[in-house]
C-alpha cells in the first residue's frame, strides 16, 4: 500500500508520538535507479500521524522539494 496508506493507518493507533518512519531501500530494488523517496508530502503526513521522526539510510534516498522540506521542519 505504500508509505501514504501506512501513515493514514497510523493516525488512530496507540503508538502516537512514539512512532518512527523508517525509509530504507528494499533488497530487491536497484539502488542505482529505485530509491525510497521523501518529500514535503511525506513530512506533512508524518506530522498528521504524530510520527516522532524519520530514519533514512545515508545517501540512499531521494529528496523532493528539499528547500521546502527544510522550511517546514
PQR file of N, CA, C, O and H, with PARSE charges and radii, in Angstrom:
ATOM      1  N   UNK A   1       0.782  -1.203   0.000 -0.4000 1.5000
ATOM      2  CA  UNK A   1       0.000   0.000   0.000 -0.0000 2.0000
ATOM      3  C   UNK A   1       0.824   1.268   0.000  0.5500 1.7000
ATOM      4  O   UNK A   1       0.295   2.333  -0.318 -0.5500 1.4000
ATOM      5  N   UNK A   2       2.087   1.198   0.341 -0.4000 1.5000
ATOM      6  CA  UNK A   2       2.946   2.370   0.316 -0.0000 2.0000
ATOM      7  C   UNK A   2       2.938   3.169   1.608  0.5500 1.7000
ATOM      8  O   UNK A   2       2.170   2.903   2.532 -0.5500 1.4000
ATOM      9  H   UNK A   2       2.517   0.333   0.600  0.4000 1.0000
ATOM     10  N   UNK A   3       3.810   4.145   1.637 -0.4000 1.5000
ATOM     11  CA  UNK A   3       4.009   4.969   2.827 -0.0000 2.0000
ATOM     12  C   UNK A   3       2.755   5.761   3.188  0.5500 1.7000
ATOM     13  O   UNK A   3       2.383   5.838   4.358 -0.5500 1.4000
ATOM     14  H   UNK A   3       4.434   4.361   0.886  0.4000 1.0000
ATOM     15  N   UNK A   4       2.107   6.346   2.187 -0.4000 1.5000
ATOM     16  CA  UNK A   4       0.930   7.180   2.451 -0.0000 2.0000
ATOM     17  C   UNK A   4      -0.175   6.379   3.150  0.5500 1.7000
ATOM     18  O   UNK A   4      -0.755   6.842   4.132 -0.5500 1.4000
ATOM     19  H   UNK A   4       2.410   6.283   1.236  0.4000 1.0000
ATOM     20  N   UNK A   5      -0.458   5.196   2.646 -0.4000 1.5000
ATOM     21  CA  UNK A   5      -1.505   4.368   3.241 -0.0000 2.0000
ATOM     22  C   UNK A   5      -1.108   3.934   4.655  0.5500 1.7000
ATOM     23  O   UNK A   5      -1.945   3.927   5.558 -0.5500 1.4000
ATOM     24  H   UNK A   5       0.013   4.821   1.848  0.4000 1.0000
ATOM     25  N   UNK A   6       0.149   3.576   4.847 -0.4000 1.5000
ATOM     26  CA  UNK A   6       0.610   3.152   6.163 -0.0000 2.0000
ATOM     27  C   UNK A   6       0.500   4.289   7.171  0.5500 1.7000
ATOM     28  O   UNK A   6       0.088   4.062   8.309 -0.5500 1.4000
ATOM     29  H   UNK A   6       0.828   3.582   4.114  0.4000 1.0000
ATOM     30  N   UNK A   7       0.858   5.506   6.775 -0.4000 1.5000
ATOM     31  CA  UNK A   7       0.769   6.647   7.686 -0.0000 2.0000
ATOM     32  C   UNK A   7      -0.685   6.990   8.014  0.5500 1.7000
ATOM     33  O   UNK A   7      -0.983   7.397   9.137 -0.5500 1.4000
ATOM     34  H   UNK A   7       1.192   5.690   5.851  0.4000 1.0000
ATOM     35  N   UNK A   8      -1.586   6.831   7.056 -0.4000 1.5000
ATOM     36  CA  UNK A   8      -3.011   7.056   7.338 -0.0000 2.0000
ATOM     37  C   UNK A   8      -3.508   6.056   8.373  0.5500 1.7000
ATOM     38  O   UNK A   8      -4.287   6.408   9.260 -0.5500 1.4000
ATOM     39  H   UNK A   8      -1.344   6.500   6.144  0.4000 1.0000
ATOM     40  N   UNK A   9      -3.060   4.810   8.261 -0.4000 1.5000
ATOM     41  CA  UNK A   9      -3.454   3.782   9.226 -0.0000 2.0000
ATOM     42  C   UNK A   9      -2.877   4.067  10.610  0.5500 1.7000
ATOM     43  O   UNK A   9      -3.458   3.656  11.614 -0.5500 1.4000
ATOM     44  H   UNK A   9      -2.428   4.524   7.541  0.4000 1.0000
ATOM     45  N   UNK A  10      -1.758   4.755  10.679 -0.4000 1.5000
ATOM     46  CA  UNK A  10      -1.105   5.053  11.954 -0.0000 2.0000
ATOM     47  C   UNK A  10      -1.821   6.155  12.732  0.5500 1.7000
ATOM     48  O   UNK A  10      -1.606   6.283  13.937 -0.5500 1.4000
ATOM     49  H   UNK A  10      -1.286   5.089   9.863  0.4000 1.0000
ATOM     50  N   UNK A  11      -2.642   6.932  12.093 -0.4000 1.5000
ATOM     51  CA  UNK A  11      -3.277   8.072  12.749 -0.0000 2.0000
ATOM     52  C   UNK A  11      -4.139   7.657  13.938  0.5500 1.7000
ATOM     53  O   UNK A  11      -4.309   8.443  14.870 -0.5500 1.4000
ATOM     54  H   UNK A  11      -2.817   6.828  11.114  0.4000 1.0000
ATOM     55  N   UNK A  12      -4.679   6.460  13.928 -0.4000 1.5000
ATOM     56  CA  UNK A  12      -5.575   6.037  15.009 -0.0000 2.0000
ATOM     57  C   UNK A  12      -4.943   4.990  15.925  0.5500 1.7000
ATOM     58  O   UNK A  12      -5.648   4.383  16.730 -0.5500 1.4000
ATOM     59  H   UNK A  12      -4.541   5.822  13.171  0.4000 1.0000
ATOM     60  N   UNK A  13      -3.668   4.772  15.824 -0.4000 1.5000
ATOM     61  CA  UNK A  13      -3.007   3.734  16.614 -0.0000 2.0000
ATOM     62  C   UNK A  13      -2.524   4.269  17.954  0.5500 1.7000
ATOM     63  O   UNK A  13      -2.383   5.477  18.140 -0.5500 1.4000
ATOM     64  H   UNK A  13      -3.095   5.266  15.170  0.4000 1.0000
ATOM     65  N   UNK A  14      -2.274   3.356  18.880 -0.4000 1.5000
ATOM     66  CA  UNK A  14      -1.884   3.744  20.228 -0.0000 2.0000
ATOM     67  C   UNK A  14      -0.437   4.189  20.361  0.5500 1.7000
ATOM     68  O   UNK A  14      -0.060   4.706  21.412 -0.5500 1.4000
ATOM     69  H   UNK A  14      -2.388   2.374  18.728  0.4000 1.0000
ATOM     70  N   UNK A  15       0.398   4.006  19.324 -0.4000 1.5000
ATOM     71  CA  UNK A  15       1.793   4.416  19.423 -0.0000 2.0000
ATOM     72  C   UNK A  15       2.034   5.836  18.938  0.5500 1.7000
ATOM     73  O   UNK A  15       3.158   6.181  18.574 -0.5500 1.4000
ATOM     74  H   UNK A  15       0.092   3.586  18.469  0.4000 1.0000
ATOM     75  N   UNK A  16       1.011   6.650  18.928 -0.4000 1.5000
ATOM     76  CA  UNK A  16       1.156   8.055  18.544 -0.0000 2.0000
ATOM     77  C   UNK A  16       2.265   8.710  19.351  0.5500 1.7000
ATOM     78  O   UNK A  16       2.421   8.436  20.540 -0.5500 1.4000
ATOM     79  H   UNK A  16       0.098   6.370  19.224  0.4000 1.0000
ATOM     80  N   UNK A  17       3.020   9.560  18.715 -0.4000 1.5000
ATOM     81  CA  UNK A  17       4.122  10.320  19.303 -0.0000 2.0000
ATOM     82  C   UNK A  17       5.300   9.448  19.720  0.5500 1.7000
ATOM     83  O   UNK A  17       6.269   9.956  20.284 -0.5500 1.4000
ATOM     84  H   UNK A  17       2.894   9.784  17.748  0.4000 1.0000
ATOM     85  N   UNK A  18       5.235   8.159  19.456 -0.4000 1.5000
ATOM     86  CA  UNK A  18       6.354   7.273  19.722 -0.0000 2.0000
ATOM     87  C   UNK A  18       6.830   6.578  18.454  0.5500 1.7000
ATOM     88  O   UNK A  18       7.888   5.950  18.452 -0.5500 1.4000
ATOM     89  H   UNK A  18       4.448   7.746  18.998  0.4000 1.0000
ATOM     90  N   UNK A  19       6.064   6.684  17.383 -0.4000 1.5000
ATOM     91  CA  UNK A  19       6.391   6.000  16.143 -0.0000 2.0000
ATOM     92  C   UNK A  19       7.477   6.718  15.360  0.5500 1.7000
ATOM     93  O   UNK A  19       7.641   7.935  15.454 -0.5500 1.4000
ATOM     94  H   UNK A  19       5.204   7.194  17.385  0.4000 1.0000
ATOM     95  N   UNK A  20       8.223   5.924  14.577 -0.4000 1.5000
ATOM     96  CA  UNK A  20       9.273   6.448  13.708 -0.0000 2.0000
ATOM     97  C   UNK A  20       9.100   5.809  12.337  0.5500 1.7000
ATOM     98  O   UNK A  20       8.897   4.600  12.234 -0.5500 1.4000
ATOM     99  H   UNK A  20       8.090   4.936  14.501  0.4000 1.0000
ATOM    100  N   UNK A  21       9.178   6.613  11.291 -0.4000 1.5000
ATOM    101  CA  UNK A  21       9.108   6.115   9.924 -0.0000 2.0000
ATOM    102  C   UNK A  21      10.510   5.736   9.485  0.5500 1.7000
ATOM    103  O   UNK A  21      11.427   6.552   9.573 -0.5500 1.4000
ATOM    104  H   UNK A  21       9.342   7.596  11.374  0.4000 1.0000
ATOM    105  N   UNK A  22      10.691   4.499   9.010 -0.4000 1.5000
ATOM    106  CA  UNK A  22      11.991   4.029   8.520 -0.0000 2.0000
ATOM    107  C   UNK A  22      11.876   3.856   7.012  0.5500 1.7000
ATOM    108  O   UNK A  22      11.050   3.079   6.532 -0.5500 1.4000
ATOM    109  H   UNK A  22       9.946   3.836   8.938  0.4000 1.0000
ATOM    110  N   UNK A  23      12.707   4.583   6.264 -0.4000 1.5000
ATOM    111  CA  UNK A  23      12.694   4.528   4.793 -0.0000 2.0000
ATOM    112  C   UNK A  23      14.053   4.012   4.305  0.5500 1.7000
ATOM    113  O   UNK A  23      14.966   4.796   4.046 -0.5500 1.4000
ATOM    114  H   UNK A  23      13.378   5.214   6.653  0.4000 1.0000
ATOM    115  N   UNK A  24      14.173   2.698   4.182 -0.4000 1.5000
ATOM    116  CA  UNK A  24      15.388   2.060   3.667 -0.0000 2.0000
ATOM    117  C   UNK A  24      15.064   1.403   2.330  0.5500 1.7000
ATOM    118  O   UNK A  24      13.930   0.979   2.109 -0.5500 1.4000
ATOM    119  H   UNK A  24      13.431   2.062   4.392  0.4000 1.0000
ATOM    120  N   UNK A  25      16.042   1.315   1.442 -0.4000 1.5000
ATOM    121  CA  UNK A  25      15.805   0.596   0.188 -0.0000 2.0000
ATOM    122  C   UNK A  25      15.575  -0.893   0.462  0.5500 1.7000
ATOM    123  O   UNK A  25      16.169  -1.472   1.371 -0.5500 1.4000
ATOM    124  H   UNK A  25      16.963   1.660   1.621  0.4000 1.0000
ATOM    125  N   UNK A  26      14.715  -1.486  -0.333 -0.4000 1.5000
ATOM    126  CA  UNK A  26      14.474  -2.931  -0.215 -0.0000 2.0000
ATOM    127  C   UNK A  26      15.609  -3.675  -0.925  0.5500 1.7000
ATOM    128  O   UNK A  26      16.242  -3.134  -1.832 -0.5500 1.4000
ATOM    129  H   UNK A  26      14.232  -1.015  -1.072  0.4000 1.0000
ATOM    130  N   UNK A  27      15.854  -4.890  -0.514 -0.4000 1.5000
ATOM    131  CA  UNK A  27      16.951  -5.676  -1.089 -0.0000 2.0000
ATOM    132  C   UNK A  27      16.793  -5.878  -2.586  0.5500 1.7000
ATOM    133  O   UNK A  27      17.782  -5.890  -3.319 -0.5500 1.4000
ATOM    134  H   UNK A  27      15.340  -5.329   0.223  0.4000 1.0000
ATOM    135  N   UNK A  28      15.554  -6.039  -3.049 -0.4000 1.5000
ATOM    136  CA  UNK A  28      15.321  -6.316  -4.470 -0.0000 2.0000
ATOM    137  C   UNK A  28      15.329  -5.058  -5.343  0.5500 1.7000
ATOM    138  O   UNK A  28      15.229  -5.162  -6.566 -0.5500 1.4000
ATOM    139  H   UNK A  28      14.751  -6.030  -2.454  0.4000 1.0000
ATOM    140  N   UNK A  29      15.447  -3.875  -4.738 -0.4000 1.5000
ATOM    141  CA  UNK A  29      15.462  -2.632  -5.510 -0.0000 2.0000
ATOM    142  C   UNK A  29      16.834  -2.409  -6.131  0.5500 1.7000
ATOM    143  O   UNK A  29      17.858  -2.722  -5.523 -0.5500 1.4000
ATOM    144  H   UNK A  29      15.528  -3.791  -3.745  0.4000 1.0000
ATOM    145  N   UNK A  30      16.847  -1.872  -7.334 -0.4000 1.5000
ATOM    146  CA  UNK A  30      18.091  -1.478  -7.985 -0.0000 2.0000
ATOM    147  C   UNK A  30      18.498  -0.130  -7.399  0.5500 1.7000
ATOM    148  O   UNK A  30      17.858   0.883  -7.680 -0.5500 1.4000
ATOM    149  H   UNK A  30      16.015  -1.618  -7.827  0.4000 1.0000
ATOM    150  N   UNK A  31      19.541  -0.107  -6.601 -0.4000 1.5000
ATOM    151  CA  UNK A  31      19.946   1.097  -5.880 -0.0000 2.0000
ATOM    152  C   UNK A  31      20.476   2.201  -6.783  0.5500 1.7000
ATOM    153  O   UNK A  31      20.723   3.313  -6.317 -0.5500 1.4000
ATOM    154  H   UNK A  31      20.061  -0.930  -6.373  0.4000 1.0000
ATOM    155  N   UNK A  32      20.652   1.915  -8.052 -0.4000 1.5000
ATOM    156  CA  UNK A  32      21.085   2.957  -8.988 -0.0000 2.0000
ATOM    157  C   UNK A  32      19.914   3.810  -9.464  0.5500 1.7000
ATOM    158  O   UNK A  32      20.097   4.980  -9.802 -0.5500 1.4000
ATOM    159  H   UNK A  32      20.451   1.011  -8.431  0.4000 1.0000
ATOM    160  N   UNK A  33      18.700   3.229  -9.493 -0.4000 1.5000
ATOM    161  CA  UNK A  33      17.567   3.957 -10.072 -0.0000 2.0000
ATOM    162  C   UNK A  33      16.295   3.920  -9.231  0.5500 1.7000
ATOM    163  O   UNK A  33      15.355   4.658  -9.525 -0.5500 1.4000
ATOM    164  H   UNK A  33      18.552   2.279  -9.218  0.4000 1.0000
ATOM    165  N   UNK A  34      16.236   3.095  -8.205 -0.4000 1.5000
ATOM    166  CA  UNK A  34      14.986   2.888  -7.463 -0.0000 2.0000
ATOM    167  C   UNK A  34      15.240   3.031  -5.967  0.5500 1.7000
ATOM    168  O   UNK A  34      15.438   2.040  -5.264 -0.5500 1.4000
ATOM    169  H   UNK A  34      17.000   2.496  -7.965  0.4000 1.0000
ATOM    170  N   UNK A  35      15.234   4.260  -5.492 -0.4000 1.5000
ATOM    171  CA  UNK A  35      15.490   4.528  -4.078 -0.0000 2.0000
ATOM    172  C   UNK A  35      14.238   5.069  -3.403  0.5500 1.7000
ATOM    173  O   UNK A  35      13.381   5.654  -4.066 -0.5500 1.4000
ATOM    174  H   UNK A  35      15.074   5.065  -6.063  0.4000 1.0000
ATOM    175  N   UNK A  36      14.121   4.879  -2.078 -0.4000 1.5000
ATOM    176  CA  UNK A  36      12.988   5.452  -1.353 -0.0000 2.0000
ATOM    177  C   UNK A  36      12.970   6.978  -1.493  0.5500 1.7000
ATOM    178  O   UNK A  36      14.018   7.624  -1.507 -0.5500 1.4000
ATOM    179  H   UNK A  36      14.817   4.404  -1.539  0.4000 1.0000
ATOM    180  N   UNK A  37      11.781   7.531  -1.595 -0.4000 1.5000
ATOM    181  CA  UNK A  37      11.622   8.967  -1.803 -0.0000 2.0000
ATOM    182  C   UNK A  37      10.944   9.604  -0.594  0.5500 1.7000
ATOM    183  O   UNK A  37       9.989   9.061  -0.038 -0.5500 1.4000
ATOM    184  H   UNK A  37      10.930   7.006  -1.584  0.4000 1.0000
ATOM    185  N   UNK A  38      11.455  10.755  -0.207 -0.4000 1.5000
ATOM    186  CA  UNK A  38      10.894  11.526   0.897 -0.0000 2.0000
ATOM    187  C   UNK A  38      10.714  12.949   0.399  0.5500 1.7000
ATOM    188  O   UNK A  38      11.617  13.519  -0.213 -0.5500 1.4000
ATOM    189  H   UNK A  38      12.230  11.195  -0.659  0.4000 1.0000
ATOM    190  N   UNK A  39       9.553  13.517   0.661 -0.4000 1.5000
ATOM    191  CA  UNK A  39       9.294  14.889   0.241 -0.0000 2.0000
ATOM    192  C   UNK A  39       8.436  15.626   1.253  0.5500 1.7000
ATOM    193  O   UNK A  39       8.140  15.115   2.333 -0.5500 1.4000
ATOM    194  H   UNK A  39       8.819  13.054   1.159  0.4000 1.0000
ATOM    195  N   UNK A  40       8.050  16.818   0.890 -0.4000 1.5000
ATOM    196  CA  UNK A  40       7.226  17.646   1.757 -0.0000 2.0000
ATOM    197  C   UNK A  40       5.925  16.926   2.124  0.5500 1.7000
ATOM    198  O   UNK A  40       5.466  17.005   3.264 -0.5500 1.4000
ATOM    199  H   UNK A  40       8.291  17.234   0.013  0.4000 1.0000
ATOM    200  N   UNK A  41       5.345  16.235   1.164 -0.4000 1.5000
ATOM    201  CA  UNK A  41       4.106  15.489   1.410 -0.0000 2.0000
ATOM    202  C   UNK A  41       4.332  14.430   2.498  0.5500 1.7000
ATOM    203  O   UNK A  41       3.478  14.239   3.364 -0.5500 1.4000
ATOM    204  H   UNK A  41       5.718  16.172   0.238  0.4000 1.0000
ATOM    205  N   UNK A  42       5.469  13.750   2.454 -0.4000 1.5000
ATOM    206  CA  UNK A  42       5.792  12.741   3.471 -0.0000 2.0000
ATOM    207  C   UNK A  42       5.882  13.376   4.851  0.5500 1.7000
ATOM    208  O   UNK A  42       5.358  12.831   5.822 -0.5500 1.4000
ATOM    209  H   UNK A  42       6.163  13.905   1.750  0.4000 1.0000
ATOM    210  N   UNK A  43       6.547  14.533   4.943 -0.4000 1.5000
ATOM    211  CA  UNK A  43       6.684  15.220   6.229 -0.0000 2.0000
ATOM    212  C   UNK A  43       5.324  15.622   6.787  0.5500 1.7000
ATOM    213  O   UNK A  43       5.067  15.463   7.981 -0.5500 1.4000
ATOM    214  H   UNK A  43       6.972  14.976   4.154  0.4000 1.0000
ATOM    215  N   UNK A  44       4.458  16.139   5.929 -0.4000 1.5000
ATOM    216  CA  UNK A  44       3.121  16.543   6.379 -0.0000 2.0000
ATOM    217  C   UNK A  44       2.301  15.345   6.837  0.5500 1.7000
ATOM    218  O   UNK A  44       1.565  15.432   7.820 -0.5500 1.4000
ATOM    219  H   UNK A  44       4.667  16.268   4.959  0.4000 1.0000
ATOM    220  N   UNK A  45       2.425  14.223   6.125 -0.4000 1.5000
ATOM    221  CA  UNK A  45       1.709  13.013   6.519 -0.0000 2.0000
ATOM    222  C   UNK A  45       2.231  12.485   7.851  0.5500 1.7000
ATOM    223  O   UNK A  45       1.450  12.011   8.676 -0.5500 1.4000
ATOM    224  H   UNK A  45       3.023  14.153   5.326  0.4000 1.0000
ATOM    225  N   UNK A  46       3.538  12.562   8.068 -0.4000 1.5000
ATOM    226  CA  UNK A  46       4.124  12.134   9.343 -0.0000 2.0000
ATOM    227  C   UNK A  46       3.617  13.018  10.479  0.5500 1.7000
ATOM    228  O   UNK A  46       3.312  12.525  11.566 -0.5500 1.4000
ATOM    229  H   UNK A  46       4.172  12.947   7.398  0.4000 1.0000
ATOM    230  N   UNK A  47       3.529  14.307  10.229 -0.4000 1.5000
ATOM    231  CA  UNK A  47       3.023  15.220  11.257 -0.0000 2.0000
ATOM    232  C   UNK A  47       1.571  14.880  11.604  0.5500 1.7000
ATOM    233  O   UNK A  47       1.206  14.847  12.779 -0.5500 1.4000
ATOM    234  H   UNK A  47       3.777  14.707   9.347  0.4000 1.0000
ATOM    235  N   UNK A  48       0.752  14.629  10.594 -0.4000 1.5000
ATOM    236  CA  UNK A  48      -0.651  14.276  10.824 -0.0000 2.0000
ATOM    237  C   UNK A  48      -0.791  12.974  11.608  0.5500 1.7000
ATOM    238  O   UNK A  48      -1.716  12.815  12.405 -0.5500 1.4000
ATOM    239  H   UNK A  48       1.049  14.655   9.640  0.4000 1.0000
ATOM    240  N   UNK A  49       0.136  12.047  11.373 -0.4000 1.5000
ATOM    241  CA  UNK A  49       0.090  10.757  12.058 -0.0000 2.0000
ATOM    242  C   UNK A  49       0.813  10.791  13.400  0.5500 1.7000
ATOM    243  O   UNK A  49       0.916   9.769  14.078 -0.5500 1.4000
ATOM    244  H   UNK A  49       0.887  12.177  10.726  0.4000 1.0000
ATOM    245  N   UNK A  50       1.320  11.975  13.787 -0.4000 1.5000
ATOM    246  CA  UNK A  50       2.061  12.151  15.046 -0.0000 2.0000
ATOM    247  C   UNK A  50       3.294  11.258  15.116  0.5500 1.7000
ATOM    248  O   UNK A  50       3.636  10.735  16.177 -0.5500 1.4000
ATOM    249  H   UNK A  50       1.237  12.805  13.236  0.4000 1.0000
ATOM    250  N   UNK A  51       3.954  11.091  13.982 -0.4000 1.5000
ATOM    251  CA  UNK A  51       5.192  10.319  13.935 -0.0000 2.0000
ATOM    252  C   UNK A  51       6.315  11.177  14.500  0.5500 1.7000
ATOM    253  O   UNK A  51       6.429  12.357  14.169 -0.5500 1.4000
ATOM    254  H   UNK A  51       3.677  11.515  13.120  0.4000 1.0000
ATOM    255  N   UNK A  52       7.135  10.589  15.345 -0.4000 1.5000
ATOM    256  CA  UNK A  52       8.171  11.311  16.074 -0.0000 2.0000
ATOM    257  C   UNK A  52       9.394  11.648  15.215  0.5500 1.7000
ATOM    258  O   UNK A  52      10.057  12.655  15.464 -0.5500 1.4000
ATOM    259  H   UNK A  52       7.042   9.631  15.615  0.4000 1.0000
ATOM    260  N   UNK A  53       9.699  10.831  14.220 -0.4000 1.5000
ATOM    261  CA  UNK A  53      10.879  11.078  13.408 -0.0000 2.0000
ATOM    262  C   UNK A  53      10.927  10.181  12.186  0.5500 1.7000
ATOM    263  O   UNK A  53      10.077   9.311  11.999 -0.5500 1.4000
ATOM    264  H   UNK A  53       9.160  10.013  14.018  0.4000 1.0000
ATOM    265  N   UNK A  54      11.945  10.411  11.350 -0.4000 1.5000
ATOM    266  CA  UNK A  54      12.151   9.620  10.140 -0.0000 2.0000
ATOM    267  C   UNK A  54      13.604   9.150  10.142  0.5500 1.7000
ATOM    268  O   UNK A  54      14.520   9.940  10.366 -0.5500 1.4000
ATOM    269  H   UNK A  54      12.636  11.118  11.502  0.4000 1.0000
ATOM    270  N   UNK A  55      13.804   7.861   9.890 -0.4000 1.5000
ATOM    271  CA  UNK A  55      15.140   7.282   9.808 -0.0000 2.0000
ATOM    272  C   UNK A  55      15.418   6.978   8.340  0.5500 1.7000
ATOM    273  O   UNK A  55      14.628   6.310   7.673 -0.5500 1.4000
ATOM    274  H   UNK A  55      13.060   7.218   9.708  0.4000 1.0000
ATOM    275  N   UNK A  56      16.553   7.479   7.845 -0.4000 1.5000
ATOM    276  CA  UNK A  56      16.943   7.286   6.448 -0.0000 2.0000
ATOM    277  C   UNK A  56      18.332   6.670   6.384  0.5500 1.7000
ATOM    278  O   UNK A  56      19.148   6.873   7.283 -0.5500 1.4000
ATOM    279  H   UNK A  56      17.194   8.022   8.387  0.4000 1.0000
ATOM    280  N   UNK A  57      18.595   5.930   5.340 -0.4000 1.5000
ATOM    281  CA  UNK A  57      19.922   5.356   5.125 -0.0000 2.0000
ATOM    282  C   UNK A  57      20.765   6.379   4.368  0.5500 1.7000
ATOM    283  O   UNK A  57      20.321   6.928   3.360 -0.5500 1.4000
ATOM    284  H   UNK A  57      17.932   5.765   4.610  0.4000 1.0000
ATOM    285  N   UNK A  58      21.961   6.630   4.844 -0.4000 1.5000
ATOM    286  CA  UNK A  58      22.848   7.643   4.289 -0.0000 2.0000
ATOM    287  C   UNK A  58      23.053   7.474   2.781  0.5500 1.7000
ATOM    288  O   UNK A  58      23.478   6.419   2.312 -0.5500 1.4000
ATOM    289  H   UNK A  58      22.322   6.184   5.663  0.4000 1.0000
ATOM    290  N   UNK A  59      22.745   8.521   2.045 -0.4000 1.5000
ATOM    291  CA  UNK A  59      22.938   8.599   0.590 -0.0000 2.0000
ATOM    292  C   UNK A  59      22.165   7.540  -0.186  0.5500 1.7000
ATOM    293  O   UNK A  59      22.560   7.171  -1.292 -0.5500 1.4000
ATOM    294  H   UNK A  59      22.400   9.379   2.426  0.4000 1.0000
ATOM    295  N   UNK A  60      21.060   7.046   0.386 -0.4000 1.5000
ATOM    296  CA  UNK A  60      20.251   6.060  -0.323 -0.0000 2.0000
ATOM    297  C   UNK A  60      18.776   6.449  -0.313  0.5500 1.7000
ATOM    298  O   UNK A  60      17.896   5.600  -0.164 -0.5500 1.4000
ATOM    299  H   UNK A  60      20.738   7.346   1.284  0.4000 1.0000
ATOM    300  N   UNK A  61      18.522   7.746  -0.473 -0.4000 1.5000
ATOM    301  CA  UNK A  61      17.165   8.264  -0.544 -0.0000 2.0000
ATOM    302  C   UNK A  61      17.112   9.400  -1.559  0.5500 1.7000
ATOM    303  O   UNK A  61      18.121  10.048  -1.838 -0.5500 1.4000
ATOM    304  H   UNK A  61      19.236   8.435  -0.593  0.4000 1.0000
ATOM    305  N   UNK A  62      15.937   9.629  -2.098 -0.4000 1.5000
ATOM    306  CA  UNK A  62      15.702  10.759  -2.997 -0.0000 2.0000
ATOM    307  C   UNK A  62      14.863  11.763  -2.226  0.5500 1.7000
ATOM    308  O   UNK A  62      13.860  11.399  -1.611 -0.5500 1.4000
ATOM    309  H   UNK A  62      15.118   9.103  -1.871  0.4000 1.0000
ATOM    310  N   UNK A  63      15.273  13.031  -2.257 -0.4000 1.5000
ATOM    311  CA  UNK A  63      14.541  14.089  -1.576 -0.0000 2.0000
ATOM    312  C   UNK A  63      13.863  14.982  -2.603  0.5500 1.7000
ATOM    313  O   UNK A  63      14.518  15.504  -3.505 -0.5500 1.4000
ATOM    314  H   UNK A  63      16.087  13.326  -2.757  0.4000 1.0000
ATOM    315  N   UNK A  64      12.567  15.157  -2.469 -0.4000 1.5000
ATOM    316  CA  UNK A  64      11.801  16.046  -3.333 -0.0000 2.0000
ATOM    317  C   UNK A  64      11.549  17.351  -2.585  0.5500 1.7000
ATOM    318  O   UNK A  64      11.246  17.334  -1.391 -0.5500 1.4000
ATOM    319  H   UNK A  64      12.035  14.733  -1.736  0.4000 1.0000
ATOM    320  N   UNK A  65      11.669  18.445  -3.258 -0.4000 1.5000
ATOM    321  CA  UNK A  65      11.401  19.759  -2.660 -0.0000 2.0000
ATOM    322  C   UNK A  65      12.199  19.973  -1.371  0.5500 1.7000
ATOM    323  O   UNK A  65      11.649  20.359  -0.339 -0.5500 1.4000
ATOM    324  H   UNK A  65      11.915  18.459  -4.227  0.4000 1.0000
ATOM    325  N   UNK A  66      13.497  19.716  -1.453 -0.4000 1.5000
ATOM    326  CA  UNK A  66      14.357  19.748  -0.266 -0.0000 2.0000
ATOM    327  C   UNK A  66      14.291  21.084   0.475  0.5500 1.7000
ATOM    328  O   UNK A  66      14.249  21.109   1.705 -0.5500 1.4000
ATOM    329  H   UNK A  66      13.944  19.402  -2.291  0.4000 1.0000
ATOM    330  N   UNK A  67      14.283  22.187  -0.261 -0.4000 1.5000
ATOM    331  CA  UNK A  67      14.235  23.513   0.382 -0.0000 2.0000
ATOM    332  C   UNK A  67      12.925  23.685   1.169  0.5500 1.7000
ATOM    333  O   UNK A  67      12.928  24.186   2.293 -0.5500 1.4000
ATOM    334  H   UNK A  67      14.318  22.168  -1.260  0.4000 1.0000
ATOM    335  N   UNK A  68      11.819  23.265   0.568 -0.4000 1.5000
ATOM    336  CA  UNK A  68      10.515  23.372   1.248 -0.0000 2.0000
ATOM    337  C   UNK A  68      10.473  22.443   2.466  0.5500 1.7000
ATOM    338  O   UNK A  68       9.848  22.764   3.476 -0.5500 1.4000
ATOM    339  H   UNK A  68      11.816  22.857  -0.345  0.4000 1.0000
ATOM    340  N   UNK A  69      11.141  21.291   2.364 -0.4000 1.5000
ATOM    341  CA  UNK A  69      11.195  20.362   3.495 -0.0000 2.0000
ATOM    342  C   UNK A  69      11.905  21.022   4.675  0.5500 1.7000
ATOM    343  O   UNK A  69      11.431  20.949   5.808 -0.5500 1.4000
ATOM    344  H   UNK A  69      11.649  21.030   1.543  0.4000 1.0000
ATOM    345  N   UNK A  70      13.039  21.664   4.408 -0.4000 1.5000
ATOM    346  CA  UNK A  70      13.789  22.352   5.477 -0.0000 2.0000
ATOM    347  C   UNK A  70      12.953  23.446   6.113  0.5500 1.7000
ATOM    348  O   UNK A  70      12.946  23.597   7.335 -0.5500 1.4000
ATOM    349  H   UNK A  70      13.424  21.723   3.487  0.4000 1.0000
ATOM    350  N   UNK A  71      12.245  24.214   5.287 -0.4000 1.5000
ATOM    351  CA  UNK A  71      11.410  25.285   5.808 -0.0000 2.0000
ATOM    352  C   UNK A  71      10.284  24.725   6.675  0.5500 1.7000
ATOM    353  O   UNK A  71       9.956  25.299   7.713 -0.5500 1.4000
ATOM    354  H   UNK A  71      12.250  24.092   4.294  0.4000 1.0000
ATOM    355  N   UNK A  72       9.701  23.621   6.259 -0.4000 1.5000
ATOM    356  CA  UNK A  72       8.611  23.009   7.007 -0.0000 2.0000
ATOM    357  C   UNK A  72       9.097  22.496   8.373  0.5500 1.7000
ATOM    358  O   UNK A  72       8.407  22.620   9.385 -0.5500 1.4000
ATOM    359  H   UNK A  72       9.968  23.154   5.416  0.4000 1.0000
ATOM    360  N   UNK A  73      10.305  21.916   8.367 -0.4000 1.5000
ATOM    361  CA  UNK A  73      10.867  21.399   9.635 -0.0000 2.0000
ATOM    362  C   UNK A  73      11.151  22.540  10.580  0.5500 1.7000
ATOM    363  O   UNK A  73      11.625  22.315  11.694 -0.5500 1.4000
ATOM    364  H   UNK A  73      10.865  21.815   7.545  0.4000 1.0000
TER
END
